[in-house]
Amino acid sequence: MEGESVGQQTMDRTTAGRFVEAWCANWCKVDIDAVVSHFAENAEMRSPLALKLTDSPVVAGADNIRAYWRRAYGGIESADLKILG
């Protein structure tokens, strides 16, 4: 939707599209710091893999999310992430 608010920022379709492209590029480079830089400090994520790696399906806090993804990705240096639709 044009001008829909996300947190305190408002993005139009063009800006949102650029954000998604950059987000995808950062994931493909496995640049976890760049990906997590957009998260609030109190962000939470849920993942079945988190349950296996941390004994909880919820990872809370940007620093913990960063640490989780570093552990989950291990030594992977690139990923193949594609934007659908």
C-alpha positions as CSV (number, residue, x, y, z in Angstrom):
1,M,0.0,0.0,0.0
2,E,1.3,3.4,-0.9
3,G,2.5,5.4,2.1
4,E,1.8,2.6,4.7
5,S,3.6,3.2,7.9
6,V,6.2,0.7,9.2
7,G,7.2,1.6,12.7
8,Q,8.1,5.3,12.6
9,Q,9.0,5.3,8.9
10,T,6.7,5.6,5.9
11,M,7.7,4.0,2.6
12,D,6.2,4.3,-0.8
13,R,6.3,1.4,-3.2
14,T,9.5,2.5,-4.8
15,T,11.3,2.9,-1.5
16,A,9.9,-0.4,-0.2
17,G,11.1,-2.1,-3.3
18,R,14.6,-0.8,-2.9
19,F,14.6,-1.9,0.7
20,V,13.5,-5.4,-0.2
21,E,16.2,-5.6,-2.9
22,A,18.9,-4.4,-0.4
23,W,17.6,-6.8,2.3
24,C,17.8,-9.7,-0.2
25,A,21.3,-8.7,-1.3
26,N,22.5,-8.6,2.3
27,W,21.0,-12.1,3.0
28,C,22.7,-13.4,-0.2
29,K,26.0,-12.1,1.1
30,V,25.1,-13.4,4.6
31,D,25.8,-9.9,5.9
32,I,24.0,-10.6,9.2
33,D,25.0,-7.2,10.7
34,A,23.3,-5.4,7.8
35,V,20.2,-7.5,8.0
36,V,19.9,-7.0,11.8
37,S,20.6,-3.3,11.6
38,H,16.9,-2.7,10.7
39,F,15.7,-4.5,13.8
40,A,14.6,-2.7,17.0
41,E,16.6,-3.6,20.0
42,N,13.6,-5.4,21.5
43,A,12.7,-7.3,18.3
44,E,11.6,-10.9,18.5
45,M,11.7,-13.7,15.9
46,R,10.3,-17.2,15.9
47,S,11.8,-20.2,14.2
48,P,11.6,-24.0,14.4
49,L,15.4,-24.0,14.0
50,A,15.7,-21.6,17.0
51,L,13.9,-24.3,19.1
52,K,16.6,-26.8,18.1
53,L,19.6,-24.4,18.6
54,T,18.4,-22.5,21.7
55,D,15.7,-24.7,23.3
56,S,13.2,-21.9,22.6
57,P,11.3,-21.1,19.4
58,V,11.6,-17.4,20.2
59,V,14.8,-15.3,20.0
60,A,14.4,-12.0,21.7
61,G,16.6,-8.9,21.2
62,A,18.6,-7.7,18.2
63,D,21.9,-8.9,19.7
64,N,20.5,-12.4,20.4
65,I,19.0,-12.5,16.9
66,R,22.3,-11.6,15.4
67,A,24.1,-14.3,17.5
68,Y,21.4,-16.9,16.6
69,W,21.8,-16.2,12.8
70,R,25.5,-16.4,13.1
71,R,25.2,-19.8,14.7
72,A,22.5,-21.0,12.3
73,Y,24.4,-19.9,9.2
74,G,27.7,-21.2,10.5
75,G,30.4,-20.9,7.9
76,I,28.0,-20.3,5.0
77,E,29.4,-17.4,2.9
78,S,26.5,-16.9,0.5
79,A,22.9,-17.8,0.2
80,D,20.4,-18.0,-2.7
81,L,17.5,-15.9,-1.7
82,K,15.0,-14.8,-4.3
83,I,12.1,-12.3,-4.1
84,L,8.8,-13.9,-5.2
85,G,6.0,-11.8,-6.4
